[in-house]
Amino acid sequence: MPCLFASDYGAPDAGFDPFADGGRLVAGFAGHERQLAGAKNLGQLQAMERTLARGGEIVWCEQGYGWVYGGPVDAMFAAIILGVILPYAAWKTKAWPLRWLKRRTAGNRSFAVRRG
């Protein structure tokens, strides 16, 4: 069952009334007046009428990228941060003092006693 995306049909028109002019716009869809009354502009009304003419149901879906704000996406980013970024940052910060210490003590090695 295909979805209709409200944003595909333009911005809502505050002055739009599907039943204006004696209901001329919704003529032929007597059983679906309540559904057609929810149209926010002419493009939405026409898309709803096409769907009904094909025998389908009117199903409005969220905006195309509405899924981005869902819990699973947040969980994925949290897993990436906890599983990749934080361990890498911890490893780099732990390794930093060791490199600094090695550089600092590297100059003292020249005074080491040689065994021959």
C-alpha angles and dihedrals in degrees: 000000000000122000128227116225112211093210091060091069101051136260121322114270111221092203096048116117118175090202096052119121093033094306094298092148094056097040112137095028099084095151095050105051093120092054094044091049088070093067112120097197142002094270092057092047092051092048090050091049092050090051092050092045089057090051095252131133123251108247120172116204129201119263114294094259098034089112089069090074094053130110098253092059091049089050091051092053091046090051091050092050094046097039103038116011101042095046090048092049091047091049092049094047091047092049094048097073090046092055091046091050092048092051091048094050095040090083092056094059092078089070094055116124113253119223111209 
